[in-house]
Amino acid sequence: MRAAAGDRIIIKGHHVGEPDRDGRILEVHGDAGGPPYLVRWEEDGHEGLLFPGSDAVIHHFEHHDAPPTPSETAT
């Protein structure tokens, strides 16, 4: 599992009727985008370190701190 700061992480509910947990990855503490991740949870704003399990899904977003691609710099 790999992530970057700004990505969204969703933890699936474990029981029938239990909602999914949704959070924003604030920091990546592992090598090459690996866990643990510092996450801010949307439902209550709580922040904590997370070592995600197999019930986690990461949604990657384009990050503005990445260098521009050649097509973005072409005039």
C-alpha positions in Angstrom: 0.0 0.0 0.0 1.4 3.4 -1.0 0.0 6.9 -0.3 1.0 10.5 -0.3 -0.1 13.4 1.8 -3.4 14.7 0.6 -4.8 11.2 -0.4 -8.1 10.0 1.0 -8.3 6.7 2.9 -11.5 4.8 3.5 -11.8 2.0 6.0 -14.8 -0.3 5.3 -17.3 -0.9 8.1 -16.8 -4.3 9.8 -20.4 -5.0 10.7 -23.7 -4.8 8.9 -24.9 -1.2 9.2 -21.6 0.2 10.4 -20.5 3.2 8.3 -17.2 3.4 6.5 -14.6 5.7 8.0 -13.2 8.4 5.8 -10.0 10.3 6.4 -7.4 12.5 4.8 -3.7 11.4 4.9 -1.7 14.3 6.4 1.7 12.7 6.6 3.4 9.5 5.4 5.9 8.1 7.9 7.0 4.9 6.0 9.4 4.4 3.2 8.3 4.9 -0.4 4.8 5.9 0.6 4.2 3.1 3.0 2.5 3.2 6.4 2.1 4.4 9.0 0.1 7.4 8.0 -1.0 10.3 10.1 -4.7 10.6 9.3 -7.4 13.2 10.1 -10.8 11.5 10.3 -13.7 13.4 8.6 -16.4 12.5 11.1 -14.8 14.0 14.2 -11.5 15.7 13.1 -9.5 13.2 15.3 -5.9 12.7 14.1 -3.8 9.6 14.7 -1.3 7.2 13.2 -2.7 4.4 11.2 -1.3 1.1 10.0 -4.1 0.2 7.5 -5.3 -3.4 7.1 -6.8 -5.2 4.2 -10.1 -3.3 4.7 -8.5 0.0 3.7 -8.7 1.7 0.3 -6.6 4.7 -0.8 -7.9 7.2 -3.3 -5.0 9.0 -4.9 -5.3 12.6 -5.9 -3.1 14.8 -8.1 -0.8 16.7 -5.8 0.1 20.3 -6.7 3.6 20.0 -5.2 4.7 17.6 -7.9 6.9 19.0 -10.7 5.0 20.0 -13.8 4.9 17.5 -16.6 6.4 18.4 -20.0 2.8 19.0 -21.5 2.1 21.5 -18.6 5.3 23.5 -19.4 4.9 23.5 -23.2 4.0 26.9 -24.8 
